[in-house]
């Protein structure tokens, strides 16, 4: 009887940890997608920085830079020799951005 209660407690903890993990993954994906949208949209950060006339070219340049940055960052995942805290900061930064984008979407109805 005691062993069953311990196993049940472990299973509940594992289920809660998995649910929190899925929530963090959802927030990170929302943060990455929202950030890319904010960069390359017609009213995005690149268009605001360079003006409306150069928005198409600048958006293409911004999207290429974003892809290059993500490719450079992902190359470090193949060899986990040492723990890099920059990756933790980046992941939780995108999760916070995803939470902010969802809050803006819920309050305003758009980004």
CNS distance restraints for C-alpha pairs under 8 A (distance, minus, plus):
assign (resid   1 and name CA) (resid   5 and name CA) 6.54 0.50 0.50
assign (resid   2 and name CA) (resid   6 and name CA) 6.41 0.50 0.50
assign (resid   3 and name CA) (resid   7 and name CA) 6.16 0.50 0.50
assign (resid   4 and name CA) (resid   8 and name CA) 6.06 0.50 0.50
assign (resid   5 and name CA) (resid   9 and name CA) 6.16 0.50 0.50
assign (resid   6 and name CA) (resid  10 and name CA) 6.23 0.50 0.50
assign (resid   7 and name CA) (resid  11 and name CA) 6.10 0.50 0.50
assign (resid   8 and name CA) (resid  12 and name CA) 6.15 0.50 0.50
assign (resid   9 and name CA) (resid  13 and name CA) 6.20 0.50 0.50
assign (resid  10 and name CA) (resid  14 and name CA) 6.11 0.50 0.50
assign (resid  11 and name CA) (resid  15 and name CA) 6.08 0.50 0.50
assign (resid  12 and name CA) (resid  16 and name CA) 6.16 0.50 0.50
assign (resid  13 and name CA) (resid  17 and name CA) 6.10 0.50 0.50
assign (resid  14 and name CA) (resid  18 and name CA) 6.12 0.50 0.50
assign (resid  15 and name CA) (resid  19 and name CA) 6.20 0.50 0.50
assign (resid  16 and name CA) (resid  20 and name CA) 6.19 0.50 0.50
assign (resid  17 and name CA) (resid  21 and name CA) 6.09 0.50 0.50
assign (resid  18 and name CA) (resid  22 and name CA) 6.17 0.50 0.50
assign (resid  19 and name CA) (resid  23 and name CA) 6.22 0.50 0.50
assign (resid  20 and name CA) (resid  24 and name CA) 6.20 0.50 0.50
assign (resid  21 and name CA) (resid  25 and name CA) 6.17 0.50 0.50
assign (resid  22 and name CA) (resid  26 and name CA) 6.10 0.50 0.50
assign (resid  23 and name CA) (resid  27 and name CA) 6.19 0.50 0.50
assign (resid  24 and name CA) (resid  28 and name CA) 6.07 0.50 0.50
assign (resid  24 and name CA) (resid  95 and name CA) 6.39 0.50 0.50
assign (resid  25 and name CA) (resid  29 and name CA) 6.12 0.50 0.50
assign (resid  25 and name CA) (resid  95 and name CA) 7.74 0.50 0.50
assign (resid  26 and name CA) (resid  30 and name CA) 6.09 0.50 0.50
assign (resid  27 and name CA) (resid  31 and name CA) 5.99 0.50 0.50
assign (resid  27 and name CA) (resid  94 and name CA) 7.29 0.50 0.50
assign (resid  27 and name CA) (resid  95 and name CA) 4.66 0.50 0.50
assign (resid  27 and name CA) (resid  96 and name CA) 7.37 0.50 0.50
assign (resid  27 and name CA) (resid  97 and name CA) 7.85 0.50 0.50
assign (resid  27 and name CA) (resid  98 and name CA) 4.78 0.50 0.50
assign (resid  27 and name CA) (resid  99 and name CA) 6.13 0.50 0.50
assign (resid  28 and name CA) (resid  32 and name CA) 6.13 0.50 0.50
assign (resid  28 and name CA) (resid  91 and name CA) 6.51 0.50 0.50
assign (resid  28 and name CA) (resid  92 and name CA) 7.39 0.50 0.50
assign (resid  28 and name CA) (resid  94 and name CA) 5.00 0.50 0.50
assign (resid  28 and name CA) (resid  95 and name CA) 4.19 0.50 0.50
assign (resid  28 and name CA) (resid  96 and name CA) 7.78 0.50 0.50
assign (resid  28 and name CA) (resid  97 and name CA) 7.77 0.50 0.50
assign (resid  28 and name CA) (resid  98 and name CA) 5.96 0.50 0.50
assign (resid  29 and name CA) (resid  33 and name CA) 6.00 0.50 0.50
assign (resid  29 and name CA) (resid  94 and name CA) 7.73 0.50 0.50
assign (resid  29 and name CA) (resid  95 and name CA) 7.69 0.50 0.50
assign (resid  29 and name CA) (resid  98 and name CA) 7.23 0.50 0.50
assign (resid  30 and name CA) (resid  34 and name CA) 5.78 0.50 0.50
assign (resid  30 and name CA) (resid  94 and name CA) 7.91 0.50 0.50
assign (resid  30 and name CA) (resid  95 and name CA) 7.57 0.50 0.50
assign (resid  30 and name CA) (resid  97 and name CA) 7.83 0.50 0.50
assign (resid  30 and name CA) (resid  98 and name CA) 4.68 0.50 0.50
assign (resid  30 and name CA) (resid  99 and name CA) 7.84 0.50 0.50
assign (resid  30 and name CA) (resid 101 and name CA) 7.50 0.50 0.50
assign (resid  30 and name CA) (resid 102 and name CA) 7.81 0.50 0.50
assign (resid  31 and name CA) (resid  35 and name CA) 5.93 0.50 0.50
assign (resid  31 and name CA) (resid  94 and name CA) 4.71 0.50 0.50
assign (resid  31 and name CA) (resid  95 and name CA) 5.76 0.50 0.50
assign (resid  31 and name CA) (resid  96 and name CA) 7.20 0.50 0.50
assign (resid  31 and name CA) (resid  97 and name CA) 4.79 0.50 0.50
assign (resid  31 and name CA) (resid  98 and name CA) 3.49 0.50 0.50
assign (resid  31 and name CA) (resid  99 and name CA) 7.26 0.50 0.50
assign (resid  31 and name CA) (resid 101 and name CA) 6.95 0.50 0.50
assign (resid  32 and name CA) (resid  36 and name CA) 6.18 0.50 0.50
assign (resid  32 and name CA) (resid  94 and name CA) 6.09 0.50 0.50
assign (resid  32 and name CA) (resid  97 and name CA) 7.94 0.50 0.50
assign (resid  32 and name CA) (resid  98 and name CA) 7.28 0.50 0.50
assign (resid  33 and name CA) (resid  37 and name CA) 6.09 0.50 0.50
assign (resid  34 and name CA) (resid  38 and name CA) 6.01 0.50 0.50
assign (resid  34 and name CA) (resid  97 and name CA) 7.92 0.50 0.50
assign (resid  34 and name CA) (resid  98 and name CA) 6.97 0.50 0.50
assign (resid  34 and name CA) (resid 101 and name CA) 6.59 0.50 0.50
assign (resid  34 and name CA) (resid 111 and name CA) 7.97 0.50 0.50
assign (resid  35 and name CA) (resid  39 and name CA) 6.17 0.50 0.50
assign (resid  35 and name CA) (resid  97 and name CA) 7.76 0.50 0.50
assign (resid  36 and name CA) (resid  40 and name CA) 6.22 0.50 0.50
assign (resid  36 and name CA) (resid  63 and name CA) 7.43 0.50 0.50
assign (resid  36 and name CA) (resid  66 and name CA) 7.69 0.50 0.50
assign (resid  37 and name CA) (resid  41 and name CA) 5.46 0.50 0.50
assign (resid  37 and name CA) (resid  44 and name CA) 7.35 0.50 0.50
assign (resid  38 and name CA) (resid  43 and name CA) 7.84 0.50 0.50
assign (resid  38 and name CA) (resid  44 and name CA) 4.78 0.50 0.50
assign (resid  38 and name CA) (resid  45 and name CA) 6.15 0.50 0.50
assign (resid  39 and name CA) (resid  44 and name CA) 5.12 0.50 0.50
assign (resid  39 and name CA) (resid  45 and name CA) 5.07 0.50 0.50
assign (resid  39 and name CA) (resid  46 and name CA) 5.78 0.50 0.50
assign (resid  39 and name CA) (resid  59 and name CA) 7.05 0.50 0.50
assign (resid  39 and name CA) (resid  62 and name CA) 6.83 0.50 0.50
assign (resid  39 and name CA) (resid  63 and name CA) 7.52 0.50 0.50
assign (resid  40 and name CA) (resid  44 and name CA) 5.79 0.50 0.50
assign (resid  40 and name CA) (resid  45 and name CA) 7.33 0.50 0.50
assign (resid  40 and name CA) (resid  46 and name CA) 6.58 0.50 0.50
assign (resid  40 and name CA) (resid  47 and name CA) 7.73 0.50 0.50
assign (resid  40 and name CA) (resid  59 and name CA) 4.64 0.50 0.50
assign (resid  40 and name CA) (resid  60 and name CA) 7.26 0.50 0.50
assign (resid  40 and name CA) (resid  62 and name CA) 6.66 0.50 0.50
assign (resid  40 and name CA) (resid  63 and name CA) 6.41 0.50 0.50
assign (resid  41 and name CA) (resid  45 and name CA) 7.88 0.50 0.50
assign (resid  41 and name CA) (resid  47 and name CA) 7.66 0.50 0.50
assign (resid  41 and name CA) (resid  59 and name CA) 7.29 0.50 0.50
assign (resid  42 and name CA) (resid  47 and name CA) 6.14 0.50 0.50
assign (resid  42 and name CA) (resid  52 and name CA) 7.85 0.50 0.50
assign (resid  42 and name CA) (resid  55 and name CA) 6.60 0.50 0.50
assign (resid  42 and name CA) (resid  56 and name CA) 7.70 0.50 0.50
assign (resid  42 and name CA) (resid  59 and name CA) 7.93 0.50 0.50
assign (resid  43 and name CA) (resid  47 and name CA) 5.84 0.50 0.50
assign (resid  43 and name CA) (resid  48 and name CA) 6.65 0.50 0.50
assign (resid  44 and name CA) (resid  48 and name CA) 6.23 0.50 0.50
assign (resid  45 and name CA) (resid  49 and name CA) 6.09 0.50 0.50
assign (resid  46 and name CA) (resid  50 and name CA) 6.13 0.50 0.50
assign (resid  46 and name CA) (resid  51 and name CA) 7.97 0.50 0.50
assign (resid  46 and name CA) (resid  55 and name CA) 6.65 0.50 0.50
assign (resid  46 and name CA) (resid  58 and name CA) 6.12 0.50 0.50
assign (resid  46 and name CA) (resid  59 and name CA) 6.06 0.50 0.50
assign (resid  46 and name CA) (resid  62 and name CA) 7.07 0.50 0.50
assign (resid  47 and name CA) (resid  51 and name CA) 5.23 0.50 0.50
assign (resid  47 and name CA) (resid  52 and name CA) 5.63 0.50 0.50
assign (resid  47 and name CA) (resid  54 and name CA) 7.07 0.50 0.50
assign (resid  47 and name CA) (resid  55 and name CA) 4.54 0.50 0.50
assign (resid  47 and name CA) (resid  56 and name CA) 7.93 0.50 0.50
assign (resid  47 and name CA) (resid  58 and name CA) 7.03 0.50 0.50
assign (resid  47 and name CA) (resid  59 and name CA) 7.07 0.50 0.50
assign (resid  48 and name CA) (resid  52 and name CA) 7.17 0.50 0.50
assign (resid  50 and name CA) (resid  54 and name CA) 6.10 0.50 0.50
assign (resid  50 and name CA) (resid  55 and name CA) 6.67 0.50 0.50
assign (resid  50 and name CA) (resid  58 and name CA) 7.30 0.50 0.50
assign (resid  51 and name CA) (resid  55 and name CA) 6.35 0.50 0.50
assign (resid  54 and name CA) (resid  58 and name CA) 5.94 0.50 0.50
assign (resid  55 and name CA) (resid  59 and name CA) 5.67 0.50 0.50
assign (resid  56 and name CA) (resid  60 and name CA) 6.25 0.50 0.50
assign (resid  57 and name CA) (resid  61 and name CA) 6.18 0.50 0.50
assign (resid  58 and name CA) (resid  62 and name CA) 5.93 0.50 0.50
assign (resid  59 and name CA) (resid  63 and name CA) 6.05 0.50 0.50
assign (resid  60 and name CA) (resid  64 and name CA) 6.20 0.50 0.50
assign (resid  61 and name CA) (resid  65 and name CA) 6.17 0.50 0.50
assign (resid  62 and name CA) (resid  66 and name CA) 6.11 0.50 0.50
assign (resid  63 and name CA) (resid  67 and name CA) 6.15 0.50 0.50
assign (resid  64 and name CA) (resid  68 and name CA) 6.11 0.50 0.50
assign (resid  65 and name CA) (resid  69 and name CA) 6.05 0.50 0.50
assign (resid  66 and name CA) (resid  70 and name CA) 6.16 0.50 0.50
assign (resid  67 and name CA) (resid  71 and name CA) 6.07 0.50 0.50
assign (resid  68 and name CA) (resid  72 and name CA) 6.11 0.50 0.50
assign (resid  69 and name CA) (resid  73 and name CA) 6.13 0.50 0.50
assign (resid  70 and name CA) (resid  74 and name CA) 6.03 0.50 0.50
assign (resid  71 and name CA) (resid  75 and name CA) 6.45 0.50 0.50
assign (resid  72 and name CA) (resid  76 and name CA) 7.66 0.50 0.50
assign (resid  73 and name CA) (resid  77 and name CA) 7.93 0.50 0.50
assign (resid  74 and name CA) (resid  78 and name CA) 7.91 0.50 0.50
assign (resid  76 and name CA) (resid  80 and name CA) 7.52 0.50 0.50
assign (resid  84 and name CA) (resid  88 and name CA) 7.34 0.50 0.50
assign (resid  85 and name CA) (resid  89 and name CA) 6.30 0.50 0.50
assign (resid  86 and name CA) (resid  90 and name CA) 6.11 0.50 0.50
assign (resid  87 and name CA) (resid  91 and name CA) 6.08 0.50 0.50
assign (resid  88 and name CA) (resid  92 and name CA) 6.14 0.50 0.50
assign (resid  89 and name CA) (resid  93 and name CA) 5.80 0.50 0.50
assign (resid  90 and name CA) (resid  94 and name CA) 6.18 0.50 0.50
assign (resid  91 and name CA) (resid  95 and name CA) 6.21 0.50 0.50
assign (resid  92 and name CA) (resid  96 and name CA) 6.08 0.50 0.50
assign (resid  93 and name CA) (resid  97 and name CA) 6.18 0.50 0.50
assign (resid  94 and name CA) (resid  98 and name CA) 5.98 0.50 0.50
assign (resid  95 and name CA) (resid  99 and name CA) 6.22 0.50 0.50
assign (resid  96 and name CA) (resid 100 and name CA) 6.20 0.50 0.50
assign (resid  97 and name CA) (resid 101 and name CA) 6.08 0.50 0.50
assign (resid  98 and name CA) (resid 102 and name CA) 6.08 0.50 0.50
assign (resid  99 and name CA) (resid 103 and name CA) 6.14 0.50 0.50
assign (resid 100 and name CA) (resid 104 and name CA) 6.19 0.50 0.50
assign (resid 101 and name CA) (resid 105 and name CA) 6.06 0.50 0.50
assign (resid 101 and name CA) (resid 111 and name CA) 6.59 0.50 0.50
assign (resid 102 and name CA) (resid 106 and name CA) 6.06 0.50 0.50
assign (resid 103 and name CA) (resid 107 and name CA) 6.13 0.50 0.50
assign (resid 104 and name CA) (resid 108 and name CA) 5.67 0.50 0.50
assign (resid 104 and name CA) (resid 109 and name CA) 7.15 0.50 0.50
assign (resid 104 and name CA) (resid 110 and name CA) 6.79 0.50 0.50
assign (resid 104 and name CA) (resid 111 and name CA) 6.05 0.50 0.50
assign (resid 105 and name CA) (resid 109 and name CA) 4.61 0.50 0.50
assign (resid 105 and name CA) (resid 110 and name CA) 4.69 0.50 0.50
assign (resid 105 and name CA) (resid 111 and name CA) 5.61 0.50 0.50
assign (resid 106 and name CA) (resid 110 and name CA) 7.71 0.50 0.50
